Amino acid sequence: METVVSGIRPTGNLHLGNYFGAVKNFIRMQEENRCFFFIADYHSLTTHPTPENLHGNVRQVLVEYLAAGLDPEKSVIYIQSDLPQTAELYLLLNMNAYLGELERVTSFKDKVRKQPENVNAGLLTYPTLMAADVIIHKASKVPVGKDQEQNLEMMRTFARRFNRMYKTEFFPIPSAFNFGEQLVKVPGLDGSGKMGKSEGEGNALFLNDEDKVISKKVMRAVTDSGPTEPNQPKPEVIQNLFTLMEIVSDKSVVEEFDHLYNRCEIRYGDMKKKLAEDIIRFITPIRERIKEIDSNDALLKKVVAQGAEKARLSANPTIEEVRNIIGFRRF
């Protein structure tokens, strides 16, 4: 059984892209692995959220991931700031992290370019905190997207460096979690790219969207004037609609509209109406579960307390041994 650690950024509502990307894979992972899922509130401080927004975003993410299928009885779900051992390991790792290597990290250079007025130390040492998050549990696997591959390599560098400096094999060298299949890429409604909050509210379908909102968004989805020749290739804006339909609709429904497209008889309004109905059918049970969990403060407190306790049981022996290896010993 592998130990797997993954962070969840408290950045707002889950959408279908999140669900069919990270969340469904997390649900599969927790069935066969020792999983730690933490809400990365320390990481979010680099953007300077207000106290109200920080707490509200943490709660929202916790509620929605539970509603989507993360099970606190099968995995450890905790809030990053509830585990002070992570902060201590972060400090210790920073003592052996060097300015030059941190400045070369692509994500840091991108932030410097995009937000020159907010180049803070947290952004610079982001990879060190990511490493602490994972190796505090002596994890062997971490699920990462393409944009985080360099941070994973930094994580491996810091674990190896600690082992080398102190002549030990204490930390496993984490590697990328292999899902064994291609990740589902959910397209946005704006006609290009993937679904995401950064592209605007109208691009994403959120798990807590009401029926009218879903219908309005889908009916506004970008299309073209329709096919002019039988069996012609679908342009990206149309293929995006078909991809969404393949995710939420029955196979026969997809085949029906594909057949109409190939015969130049498709009516995009009809297709979008059916797509909206199927998305609503898919999202409704999750949305109702979100409402149910959000109203249950006792459940949320129990999940958070239970997660913090389990995370500390894992992290305490690690940080105690790290302190001993380094030379911090009690008199």
Buried (B, 14 or more C-beta within 10 A) or exposed (E): EEBBBBBBEBBBBBBBBBBBBBBBBBBBBBEEBBBBBBBBBBBBEBBEBEEEBBEBBBBBBBBBBBBBBBEBEBBBBBBBBBBEBBBBBBEBBBEBBEEEEBEEBEBBEEBBEEEEEEBBEBBBBBBBBBBBBBBBBBBBBBBBEEEBEBBBEBBBBBBEBBBEEBEEEBBBEBBBBEEEEEEBEBBBBBBEBBBBBEBEEBBBBBBBBEBEBBBEBBBEBBBEEEBEEEEEEBEEBBEBBBBBBEBBBEEEBBEBBBEBBBEEEBEBEEBBEBBBBBBBEBBEEBBEBBEEBBEBEEBBEEBBEBBBEBBBEBBEEBBEEBBEBEEEEEE
